[in-house]
Amino acid sequence: MSDYKIIVIGASAGGVEALIALVKQLPPDLPAAIFIVLHIPPHGTSVLPTILSRAGKLKAVHPQDGQVIKPGQIYIAPPNNHLLIKRGYITLACGPKENGHRPAVDPLFRTAARVYGANVIGVILSGSLDDGTAGLMAVKMRGGVAIVQNPKEAMFSGMPTSAVENVEVDYIMPLSGIPSLLAELVNQPVTKEEQPMPDEMEIESDIAELEINAVHKHDRPGNPSGFACPACGGSLWEIQEGHLLRFRCRTGHAYSSGTLLAEQSEALEEALWIALRALEESSALAAKLADKARDRQHNKSAERFDEQSQDAQKRANVIREALLNDSQPKGLNHRYGNGQLDKI
């Protein structure tokens, strides 16, 4: 146990505005350390510590690997690094992506719950898809408190809605009420008994930083799913926690069911673009060969090449139509909210 509490916060699209509003209302003497994961592109430039330091009374920083945890401080995950919590200090790890992100919310929440148990308060704010749900479940499993921004007022409701639907959340709050609730909770004694650490949580916490024994462990959490990892092509293990279905591969890439479906949609789109390019090139090459055959008076060969060109073009048109009619959000849009987190 520590003499202060740990507050972990996860957000994605719409999260910058939510975080500014939240930290603006936090007291300067808050007896808790705050850890934030906001989904940002891995090679983006993050100025979120400056933004939050100016917005509120607490100093916000990108921590260094091994930095000692202090109350009254806001620690923000830097780009392309998982923010992980050890007893008394911070670890930054370039481990496998979870839910398509690094940093991801789940590893932060999971490692906080692992070490500080019932002293952890988990908060899920605005964001797309469902990163943070498994992590918030880990916080609850260890006796911590779960708070979720009311999905109806969140700019992007995916993350809050998923948390509410899958976790026994303690508080569903409008954003304006969360700061005062946090200030109240961190000044209350912990009354819940700390629950034992499940073996699966130990393994998944270690995998986030590529701990060698966890990576090489033959017994993986869950059962073989029959699906392949979109990131590396390896087999995915299926993990069922209550109503929450998750997947993880041998190298450590992890997905919620919603994120896996989104990743598969992106992979399908990429495959269609590749097929479209190949068919367009095939049609153009066949047409060029047809012209050359006609120049040499090889009319039958020219007809054959014309047919091949037309056939490839027809196939390409079918794929082009499918791509144009697909209304699903693509690329960074479903992750970061139409690129709004660039340089955040």
C-alpha positions in Angstrom: 0.0 0.0 0.0 1.1 3.6 -0.6 0.1 6.7 1.4 -1.4 8.2 -1.7 -3.7 7.0 -4.4 -3.1 6.3 -8.1 -5.4 7.8 -10.7 -5.2 6.4 -14.2 -7.0 8.1 -17.1 -7.6 6.8 -20.6 -8.8 8.9 -23.5 -8.7 9.1 -27.3 -10.7 11.1 -29.9 -12.2 14.1 -28.1 -9.9 13.4 -25.1 -7.9 16.6 -25.3 -10.8 18.8 -24.5 -12.0 16.4 -21.8 -8.6 16.3 -20.2 -8.3 20.1 -20.2 -11.7 20.5 -18.5 -10.8 17.8 -15.9 -7.4 19.0 -14.8 -8.5 22.6 -14.7 -10.7 21.8 -11.7 -8.2 19.6 -9.8 -6.8 21.1 -6.5 -3.1 21.9 -6.3 -2.7 19.7 -3.2 -4.2 16.6 -4.6 -2.7 13.6 -2.7 -2.5 11.4 -5.7 -0.4 10.7 -8.8 -2.2 11.0 -12.1 -1.3 8.9 -15.1 -2.8 9.7 -18.5 -2.8 7.7 -21.8 -4.1 9.7 -24.8 -4.0 7.9 -28.2 -1.7 9.8 -30.4 0.1 8.8 -33.7 3.4 7.0 -32.9 5.5 9.5 -34.7 3.6 12.6 -33.7 4.8 15.5 -31.5 3.1 15.7 -28.2 2.7 19.0 -26.4 0.0 17.7 -24.1 2.1 18.2 -20.9 2.4 21.9 -21.8 -1.3 22.2 -22.5 -2.4 20.5 -19.3 0.2 22.4 -17.1 -1.2 25.7 -18.4 -4.8 24.5 -18.0 -4.6 23.5 -14.3 -2.7 23.8 -11.1 -0.8 20.5 -11.3 2.4 20.0 -13.3 2.2 17.6 -16.2 5.2 15.9 -17.8 6.3 13.1 -20.1 8.1 10.9 -17.5 11.5 9.3 -17.9 12.0 5.6 -17.7 12.6 4.7 -14.1 11.2 8.1 -12.8 10.0 8.0 -9.1 6.3 8.5 -8.7 5.3 11.6 -6.7 1.8 12.7 -5.6 0.4 15.9 -7.1 2.1 15.2 -10.4 0.5 14.4 -13.8 2.4 11.8 -15.9 1.5 11.6 -19.6 2.5 8.7 -21.9 4.9 9.9 -24.5 4.4 8.9 -28.2 5.2 5.3 -29.2 5.7 4.1 -25.5 3.5 2.3 -23.2 3.3 4.0 -19.8 3.6 1.3 -17.1 3.5 1.5 -13.3 5.9 -0.4 -11.0 5.9 0.0 -7.2 7.1 3.5 -6.6 8.4 4.2 -10.2 7.5 4.4 -13.8 8.5 2.2 -16.8 8.3 3.2 -20.4 8.2 0.3 -22.8 8.1 -0.1 -26.6 6.3 -3.4 -26.3 3.6 -4.8 -28.6 0.7 -2.6 -29.5 -2.6 -3.2 -27.7 -5.8 -2.4 -29.6 -3.7 -1.0 -32.3 -2.0 1.6 -30.1 1.2 2.3 -28.3 0.7 4.0 -25.9 -2.5 2.1 -25.0 -4.8 2.5 -22.1 -5.1 -1.2 -21.0 -1.4 -1.7 -20.1 -1.4 1.4 -17.9 -4.6 0.4 -16.1 -3.5 -3.2 -15.8 0.0 -2.5 -14.3 -1.5 0.1 -11.9 -4.0 -2.5 -10.7 -1.3 -5.1 -10.4 0.9 -3.0 -8.1 -1.5 -0.7 -6.2 -4.7 -2.8 -6.1 -7.5 -1.1 -4.2 -5.6 2.2 -4.2 -6.2 2.7 -7.9 -9.0 4.9 -9.4 -9.5 4.3 -13.1 -11.2 6.9 -15.4 -12.4 6.5 -19.0 -13.1 9.6 -21.0 -14.1 10.3 -24.6 -12.7 8.0 -27.3 -13.5 5.7 -30.2 -13.7 1.9 -30.1 -13.0 0.3 -26.7 -9.4 0.5 -25.5 -9.5 0.8 -21.7 -12.3 -1.6 -21.0 -10.1 -4.5 -20.2 -7.9 -2.3 -18.1 -10.8 -0.8 -16.2 -12.0 -4.4 -15.5 -8.5 -5.2 -14.1 -8.9 -2.2 -11.8 -12.2 -3.4 -10.5 -10.9 -7.0 -10.1 -8.2 -5.7 -7.7 -10.7 -3.7 -5.7 -10.2 -0.3 -7.3 -12.7 2.3 -8.3 -14.1 2.7 -11.8 -15.3 6.1 -13.2 -16.6 6.7 -16.7 -17.6 9.9 -18.4 -21.3 9.8 -19.3 -21.3 8.5 -22.9 -24.2 10.8 -23.8 -22.0 13.9 -23.4 -18.7 12.5 -24.6 -17.5 13.9 -27.9 -16.8 10.2 -29.0 -18.8 7.7 -27.0 -17.1 4.4 -28.0 -14.7 4.0 -25.1 -17.2 5.2 -22.4 -20.0 3.0 -23.8 -17.8 -0.1 -24.0 -16.7 0.4 -20.4 -20.2 0.9 -19.1 -21.5 -2.2 -21.0 -18.7 -4.5 -19.8 -17.5 -3.4 -16.4 -19.3 -2.9 -13.1 -18.6 0.8 -13.1 -18.9 2.7 -9.8 -19.7 6.1 -11.2 -21.0 7.3 -14.6 -20.5 11.0 -14.4 -20.8 14.1 -16.5 -17.3 15.5 -17.1 -17.9 18.5 -14.9 -18.5 16.2 -11.9 -15.4 14.0 -12.2 -12.8 16.4 -10.7 -14.7 17.0 -7.4 -15.4 13.2 -7.2 -11.7 12.5 -7.6 -10.7 15.0 -4.9 -13.2 13.4 -2.6 -12.2 9.8 -3.3 -8.4 10.4 -2.9 -9.0 11.8 0.6 -11.1 8.8 1.7 -9.5 5.7 3.3 -9.5 2.6 1.2 -12.2 0.3 2.6 -12.3 -2.4 -0.1 -10.2 -5.5 0.4 -7.5 -5.9 -2.2 -8.3 -8.9 -4.4 -5.7 -11.5 -5.4 -3.8 -11.0 -8.6 -5.0 -13.4 -11.4 -2.2 -15.2 -13.2 -3.4 -13.9 -16.5 -3.0 -10.3 -15.3 0.6 -11.0 -14.3 1.4 -12.5 -17.7 -0.3 -9.7 -19.7 1.4 -7.0 -17.5 4.8 -8.5 -18.2 4.1 -8.9 -22.0 3.6 -5.1 -22.3 7.3 -4.6 -21.6 8.4 -7.8 -23.4 9.5 -9.5 -20.2 11.3 -12.6 -21.5 9.7 -15.2 -19.3 6.2 -14.0 -20.1 6.9 -13.9 -23.9 8.4 -17.4 -23.9 5.8 -18.9 -21.6 4.1 -21.8 -23.3 0.8 -21.5 -21.4 -1.0 -18.5 -22.9 -4.1 -16.9 -21.4 -7.2 -18.1 -23.2 -7.8 -20.6 -26.0 -6.8 -20.7 -29.7 -9.3 -18.7 -31.7 -8.7 -19.7 -35.3 -8.1 -16.0 -36.2 -4.8 -14.4 -37.2 -3.1 -11.4 -35.7 -3.5 -8.4 -38.1 -0.1 -7.1 -37.0 2.1 -10.1 -37.3 0.0 -12.9 -38.8 0.4 -15.2 -35.7 -2.4 -17.1 -34.1 -4.6 -15.3 -31.7 -5.7 -16.7 -28.3 -9.3 -15.9 -27.3 -9.7 -14.5 -23.7 -13.2 -14.3 -22.2 -13.7 -12.1 -19.2 -17.4 -11.9 -18.3 -19.1 -10.5 -21.4 -15.8 -9.0 -22.7 -14.1 -10.9 -25.5 -10.4 -10.2 -26.1 -7.6 -11.6 -28.2 -3.8 -11.8 -27.9 -1.1 -13.3 -30.1 2.1 -15.0 -29.0 4.2 -11.9 -29.6 1.9 -9.8 -27.4 -0.3 -7.8 -29.8 -3.7 -7.5 -28.1 -7.2 -6.6 -29.4 -10.7 -6.2 -28.1 -13.3 -7.8 -30.3 -14.3 -4.3 -31.6 -10.7 -3.3 -32.4 -9.9 -6.7 -34.1 -12.9 -6.2 -36.3 -11.7 -2.7 -37.2 -8.2 -4.0 -37.9 -9.6 -6.7 -40.1 -11.6 -4.0 -42.0 -8.5 -2.0 -42.5 -6.6 -5.1 -43.7 -9.4 -5.8 -46.2 -9.3 -2.3 -47.5 -5.6 -2.5 -48.0 -6.0 -5.8 -49.8 -8.6 -4.3 -52.1 -6.4 -1.3 -52.9 -3.6 -3.7 -53.8 -5.9 -5.8 -55.9 -7.2 -2.7 -57.6 -3.7 -1.5 -58.4 -2.7 -5.0 -59.8 -5.8 -5.2 -62.0 -5.3 -1.7 -63.3 -1.7 -2.5 -64.2 -2.7 -5.8 -65.7 -5.4 -4.0 -67.9 -2.9 -1.3 -69.0 -0.2 -3.9 -69.8 -2.6 -6.1 -71.8 -3.8 -3.0 -73.8 -0.2 -2.1 -74.6 0.5 -5.6 -75.8 -2.7 -5.5 -77.9 -1.5 -2.3 -79.6 2.0 -3.8 -80.3 0.3 -7.0 -81.7 -1.8 -4.8 -84.1 1.2 -2.9 -85.2 2.7 -6.2 -86.3 -0.5 -7.4 -87.9 -1.0 -10.1 -85.3 -4.8 -9.5 -85.1 -5.7 -12.7 -83.2 -3.1 -12.0 -80.5 -4.4 -8.4 -80.3 -7.9 -9.6 -79.8 -6.8 -11.9 -77.0 -4.9 -9.1 -75.3 -7.9 -6.8 -75.7 -10.1 -9.3 -74.0 -7.6 -9.7 -71.1 -7.5 -5.9 -70.8 -11.3 -5.6 -70.7 -11.6 -8.4 -68.3 -9.1 -6.9 -65.9 -10.8 -3.5 -66.2 -14.2 -5.0 -65.3 -12.7 -6.7 -62.2 -11.0 -3.4 -61.3 -14.3 -1.5 -61.7 -16.1 -3.9 -59.3 -13.4 -3.4 -56.6 -13.4 0.4 -57.2 -17.2 0.4 -56.7 -16.8 -1.5 -53.5 -14.2 0.9 -52.1 -16.3 4.0 -53.1 -19.4 2.6 -51.5 -17.8 1.5 -48.3 -18.8 4.1 -45.7 -16.7 2.7 -42.8 -14.2 5.2 -41.4 -10.6 4.3 -42.4 -7.1 4.7 -41.3 -6.5 7.2 -38.5 -10.1 8.4 -38.4 -11.5 5.7 -36.2 -8.5 5.8 -33.9 -7.7 9.5 -33.4 -10.8 11.3 -34.5 -10.0 12.5 -38.0 -6.4 13.4 -37.2 -7.3 15.9 -34.4 -4.5 14.5 -32.2 -1.7 15.3 -34.6 1.0 17.3 -32.6 -0.9 16.7 -29.3 
